[in-house]
Amino acid sequence: MKISAFCILFSLLFLSGVLAQGKVGSSQNSDEETHRQDFIQFDLNNDGNVDAFEIREVVPTIGQQEITTFFIVADKNENGLIDFDEYMHASLSYTDEQFKEMAKDPYSQN
C-alpha cells in the first residue's frame, strides 16, 4: 500500500502525540509540547507560522489539493498562514479519517 505525501504530512502535523478521536488525554502539556515540536519542524523561517512554501519544502511530493485541504481546515483567519493555535485547533478537532474524507473535496469545507 502506497502512502501519499498528504498522509505523511497529516501524520506529522495532526497525529503527533497521544490523540484519541480528537481529544487530548490527561497528559495535555506533553501533548502540546509534542505538537509544538512538530509544528517547529515545518516553520522553516522561524516566524511562528507555516505557509504552503514551507510545507512543500518539508514534503516536496505533496499535491496542491492536499495543501488546499490543509489550509481550508486549519487557516481559520484565512491569512494564508497557519499559526500554532490554528494548528492545535485543527489537530484536536479532526481525526485522520475525517481529514482524508475532507481531502476528497476540500472546497466543501468552507
C-alpha positions in Angstrom: 0.0 0.0 0.0 1.5 3.3 -1.1 1.3 6.2 1.5 0.8 9.6 0.0 2.7 12.7 0.9 -0.6 14.0 2.3 -0.8 11.1 4.8 2.8 11.8 5.8 2.0 15.5 6.3 -1.2 14.7 8.2 0.6 12.2 10.4 3.3 14.7 11.2 1.0 17.7 11.8 -2.2 16.2 13.1 -1.4 12.9 14.7 1.7 13.6 16.8 1.3 13.0 20.5 -1.4 10.9 22.0 -4.8 11.8 20.4 -7.8 9.7 20.7 -10.6 10.7 18.3 -9.5 14.3 18.5 -9.5 14.5 22.3 -6.5 15.3 24.5 -5.9 12.9 27.4 -4.6 13.7 30.8 -1.1 14.5 29.5 -2.2 17.7 27.8 1.1 19.6 28.5 3.3 16.9 27.0 0.9 16.5 24.0 1.0 20.3 23.4 4.8 20.2 23.6 4.9 17.3 21.1 2.7 19.3 18.8 4.8 22.4 19.2 8.0 20.5 18.3 6.3 19.0 15.2 5.0 22.5 14.2 8.5 23.9 14.5 9.8 21.3 12.0 7.6 23.0 9.4 8.3 26.6 10.4 11.5 26.8 8.4 11.9 30.6 8.7 11.0 30.6 12.4 8.3 33.3 12.1 5.8 31.4 14.1 3.7 30.5 11.1 3.7 27.7 8.4 2.9 28.6 4.8 2.4 26.4 1.7 6.0 27.0 0.6 7.3 25.6 3.9 5.1 22.6 3.7 6.4 22.0 0.1 10.0 22.3 1.3 9.5 19.7 4.0 7.2 17.4 1.9 8.2 18.1 -1.7 5.8 15.4 -3.1 2.7 16.9 -1.6 -0.1 17.8 -4.1 -1.9 21.1 -4.4 -5.2 19.6 -3.4 -3.7 18.2 -0.2 -2.2 21.6 0.7 -5.5 23.3 -0.1 -7.4 21.0 2.2 -4.9 21.5 5.0 -5.3 25.3 4.7 -9.1 25.3 4.4 -9.3 23.2 7.5 -6.6 24.9 9.6 -6.3 28.5 8.5 -9.3 29.9 10.3 -8.3 33.6 9.9 -7.7 33.0 6.1 -4.4 34.9 6.0 -2.5 32.1 4.1 -0.5 31.1 7.2 -1.1 28.5 9.9 -0.1 29.7 13.4 0.4 27.3 16.3 -3.1 28.0 17.7 -4.7 27.2 14.4 -2.6 24.1 14.1 -3.6 22.9 17.6 -7.3 23.6 17.0 -7.2 21.6 13.8 -5.2 18.8 15.3 -7.6 18.4 18.2 -10.8 18.8 16.0 -10.2 16.2 13.3 -9.3 12.5 13.1 -7.2 11.0 10.3 -10.3 9.5 8.7 -12.2 12.9 8.8 -9.3 14.7 7.2 -8.9 12.1 4.5 -12.6 12.4 3.7 -12.3 16.2 3.6 -9.3 15.9 1.2 -11.7 14.4 -1.4 -13.4 17.7 -1.9 -11.6 20.5 0.0 -13.8 23.3 -1.1 -16.9 21.8 0.5 -15.4 22.5 3.9 -15.8 26.3 4.0 
